[in-house]
Amino acid sequence: MRKLKLQMQISLDGFVAGPKGELDWMEWDWSDDIKSYVKDLTETVDTIIMGHGMAPGFLNHWENIVDAKPGQDKFAEKMVDTEKIIFSRNKNETTGRNAVMNAGDLIIEVNKIKAREGKDIIVYGGAGFVTSLVEADLIDEYNLFYNPVFTGNGKSLFGEKNRYKKLSLIESRKFDCGIVVTKFNNK
């Protein structure tokens, strides 16, 4: 069965966005070593899942890079060319390339995707969608990108419904830009 991997930036005090979804606290000036790490991580996947709130910004960002610099950004091309499944209970259309909407039951649909043949799956967000996956115990591998900042409050990845869960540390690594990535196995 394919693994569902989470890649998400997080503050040291456990928030993945500000109270209104702000992302201004994140480190965006990534060093070459972390870019290489993310490239290697994305090479292990052939499917991206995300919530409908994150999809428009994600799709537009990567498609604009590819359109502005055709053939010049292999990572952006990977993001555009990879199958994307966007979960939404109230929307059924998307304009993104290689993107489809899925309005089905989250647990059933994610398990169907995990049971398909192919490489692993990655989820990027948003906060509410990922929290639903955490609460349903669907994430197999956590790749948490700890930014060197306390935000004080905001949207937590680990909602109040989450129960005690012991994870197994795979690795923890500091990057030149100041981010520390910690990778855990769920099972």
Buried (B, 14 or more C-beta within 10 A) or exposed (E): EBBBBBBBBBBEEBBBBBEEBEEEBBBEEBBEEBEEBBEEBBEBBBBBBBBBBBBEEBBEEBBEBBEEEEEEBEEBBBBBEBBBBBBBEEEEEBEBBBBEBBBEEBEEBBBEBBEEEEBBBBBBBBBBBBBBBBBEEBBBBBBBBBBEBEBEEBBBBBBEEEEEEEBEEEEEEEBEBBBBBBBBEBE
